[in-house]
Amino acid sequence: LSTEEKYKELIILTYSLLLLLIIGLAYYLIKSRKLRYNKKLFRINRLNEENIDKTKKDPHKAELFQRIEHEFVQNKLFLKDKLSLSYIAEIVNSNSTYVSDAINTFANSNLRAYINKMRIEYVKSEIKKRVNSKQYVNFDEISIQTGFNSKPHFYTVFKQFTGLTPKEYLKFCIDEKKSKRN
């Protein structure tokens, strides 16, 4: 074989090895990404199973959360302005540690976030109700009525939960009502 032919064979061999190396590296990267993804899914599933297991293992905590939720929904407890863990515990005949644990477990949030979520849902329904009945929407009145200590805090929490300011949400409701009429 001539030097030129040996050189061509060497180039072909080098490119073939390089191609195999690239394919092997790509395979490794895909497998490792898939493995990381599967580990994340495993962790998420394990957390979900733990939450389900908590319900099965501790029916008393589930029953306590149902009582808490009943007080919040039926009696609109979330509208009180000075709502504390000890006050809720007193109402549901439990202690604050159990109440806190039940809310953390079943609402997947702390007490303050749970209260704020319920307040914002109530505010949204109030705004829709007032828009539908063509009543004036006074945000100062609504923020006080729903237990927020100040208008700026109300605006901050509302935007945090909805992504909109109360005025933007009001405009959205008005536009939605107009589009339903047309």
N, C-alpha and C positions, 0 to 999 in steps of 0.2 A: 504494500500500500504506500501510496505517495504521501508526502507530508501534508499536502493539501487535503487529501481524503481523510487522513487521521484528524486533522484540524476540524473538518466538517463533522466527523463522528463525535469528536469531543464536544463541540458546540451543541449538537443534537442531544447528547447524553446530559450535558449541563442543563439545557432547557427542560428536558424531561424530568430531571431531578427537582429542578426549581418548581415546575408545575405540580409535581407530587407533593412537594413541601407546602405550596400554597393551598392545595386541596386539603391536606392534612390539617393545616392551621385553621382553615375555614371550618372544617368539621369540628375541631376542638372548640372553637369559639361558639359555634351554634350549640353544641352540647352543653358547654358551661353556662351559656345564657339560659338554656332550657332548664338546667339544673337549679339555677338561682330562682327562676320563675316558679318552679315546682316547690322549692323551699318556702317561698313567700306564700303560695297557695296553702301549703301544709300548715304554716303558722296561722293564717287567717281561719282555716277550717278548725284548727285546734281551739282558737279563741271562741269561735261560734259554738263548738261543742261544749266548751267550758261554761258558756252562758246558758245553754240548754241544760247542762248538768246541774247548774246552780238552781234552776227552777225545779228540777226533779228532786234534788237532794234537800232543798229547803222550801217546802211548800208554805211554811209560815211566813217566809220573807216575801213570797209571791202574793200571799193573801194580804200582807201588810201593804205592799205596793198597790194592790187593788183598792184598799181602803183609802190610801193617800190619794190615788187618782180620782176616786169617787168624790172626796172632799174638794179636790181641785176643780173637777168638771161640774158636778152637780151644785155645789155650794159656792162656786167661783172664788175659792180661797185665794187663788193667785192674784186677785184684784186688791187684796189688802196691801197697804203701803209698807208697813213694818212687819214683814213676814220673816220669822226665824225658824230655825230647825227645832228649837225647843218648843215653840208654839205649835208647830205641826205635830210634833211627837205627843204633846198634850192632847190635841184634838183626836188623834187616832189611838190614844191610850197605849203608847209605846215609849221607848226612850230615843233620844236623838241619835245615838250611834246606830241603832237598828234602822231608823228612818233614813239616815244618810246612806247606809249600806244598801237599802232596798232601792232608793232612787238611783244611786250610782250603778247598781246592777241592772235594773230593768229599764231605766230611762237612758242609760249609756251617757249620762252627764251628771254634773254636780247639781246641787239644789238651785243655785242661782241661775244656771243655764236653763234648767227645767222650768223655773218660774218665768224667766224672760221669754222662753219659747211659747209658753201658754199665753202670756200677755200679748205678745206680738200677733199670735193667731187671733186672739180676741179683737185686737185693734183692727186687723185686716177685715174681720167680719163686720165690725162697727162702721168702718169706712164704707164698705160695700152697701150696708143697710142704709146708711145716710144718703149715699149717692142714689140708690134706688128709690128712696122716698123723697128725694130732692131737698134734703135738709142741709143746712150749713154745717161744714165740718170744721170744728174748732180743735186744733191740735193741742192747745194748752189744756182745754177741758178733758180731752181724751187721755193725755199723759197723766193728769192728776187722777182721773177716774180709774185708770189701770194700775195705779200704785207706783208709778215712777216718781222719783224724788224731784227730778228737774226735767225741763224740756230738752236741754242738750243731751242728757243721759238717755232720754226717750229716743231722740233722733239717732244717737249712736247705736243703740241696741236694735232699733228698727232696721237701720241700714246694714248692720251686721247679719241679721237674719234673712233679710229680703234682697239685699243688694241695691235697694232703692231708698231714697228718703221718703218720709211720709207724704210729702207733697207730690213727688214723682209717682208714688203708688196711687194717690188720689187721682191724678191725671190719667194714669193707666186705667183705673176703674171707670172714669167718665168716658174715655175713648172706647172702652170695651162695651159700655152701655149703648153708646151711639152706634157702634158697628152692629150690635144685635138688633137695633131698631131698623136698620137699613136692609 
